[in-house]
């Protein structure tokens, strides 16, 4: 490491990223992080580039990429320039999976929003109307509401 003054300890990196030092050691052991610099006493020192890479790894993790996928990406990255196309392909596939998950979540969120609106409307109804009902569902159910509580 060329500039020790910019180096961060494992504790500093863990705190910055919101993970444990154990997680960072695991990521190194799993091949997600290249071997980092060390002090004469053997303590890990992370460079700003290491921190940038770890932030990207954390984004992959946060978006649901499995460890095996992250390992494959890290291995390709370690092989350098000739693997840029393969890395791009891996990220395109992951992006598509994330977009599909977002679409699924949006559909589910829509159902939740609709149900909240239903309960808010029901709460606004006169008390007499609410007490004569035997169910919390409207009389004319849409296809989306038939299966929901």
N, C-alpha and C positions, 0 to 999 in steps of 0.2 A: 504494500500500500504506500503510495507516494506521499500522501499528506495526512499524517497521523492526527493533526489538529481537527480534521473534519470527521474522524472516525467516531463511531458510536458503539457503546458497549451493548451487549445482548439485553441488558436491563433497559437501556434507553430505547432500543429498537422495539422491544416488547411493549413498553409503555406508549410509544408513539403510535404503534399499530393496533394497540388494544388486544394483544395476544400474550400468552405466557412465554417465558424463556424456554420452557419445555417444548412448546409448539414450534418455536424457531429451531431448536435442536432437531426435532422430528423432521421438519421440512428439509433441513440440511441432510439428514440421514436418508430421507426418501428421495433425494436427488432433485428437489425443487429449487434448492439454492446451491450455487457453486460453493466450493470451499471458501470460506471467508478468511480474511487476514487474522493474524493472531499476535498478541503481545509476546514478549520474551517469556512471560509466565504461562503462556498458553491460552489466555483469555481471548475470546472472539472479539474482533473489531470489524464493524460493518461500515462500508463506504457509502457515500450518498447514492451511488449507482446500485449498491445492494439494496438500499432502502427503497429506491424507485422500483426495482424488480419485485421486491416483496409486496409493495402496494399493488402491483399488477396481479401477482399471484393471489392476493387477498380478494381482488375483484373477480378473478376467475372462480374462486371458492364461493364468494357471495352470490354469484350468478348460477351456482349449481353445477359447475364443472367437477366431475369426480377426480379424485386424487390421481387415478391412472391417466386421465386426460391431461392434467397439469404436469404429470411426469413426462408424458410424451412431448408436450410443448416445450418443457424445460430441456429435454434431451435434444430436440431439434434446435433450440436456441443455442445450446452449447456447441453444436456442429457448425454454427456460423452462417454466413451469407448464402451458401448453396441451398439451404433449407427454407429460405424465405417463402417460397411458393407453398411448401407443405405447411408451414406455420400459418400462412394466410388461410389455406383450406381448412385447417383445424379450427381457426377462429370463426370463419364463415359458418361452419357447421354448428359451432357453439352459439353464435349469434342467432341462427335460425331456431335453435332449441329454446333460447331465452325468449325470442319473440313469440314462439308458440305458447310458452308458459305464461307470458304477459297476457296474451289473448285469452287464455283459459281463465286467468285471474280476473280479467276485466268482465268476462261473462258472469263469473261467480260474484264479483262485486256488484254488478248490476242487479242480480237477484237479491242481494242483501239490501241495497238501496231501496229497491221496490218494497221489500218487506218492512223496512223502517217507515217508509211513506204510508204503508197500509196501517201500521200500528199507530202512527201519528194521527192519521185520519180517524181511526177508531177511537182514539182518545178524545178527539174533538166532538164526537157524536154525543147527542144528549144521553144522559144516564139511562133513561127509559129504553132507548134503542139498544143500548149495550146489555141491559139486564135480560131482555127477551131473547137474545141470541144464545144458541147452544154451542156455537163454534166460533173460533176467531177468524174464520175465513169468510170472504164475501160470498153471496149466493151464486154469482156467476164467476167461476174460477177460470183463469187463463191456464193454458197448458203449462206454464212455468210454475204456477202457484199450486197445482194439484199435488205435487210431491213434497211441498215444503211445509214446515210446521207453522 
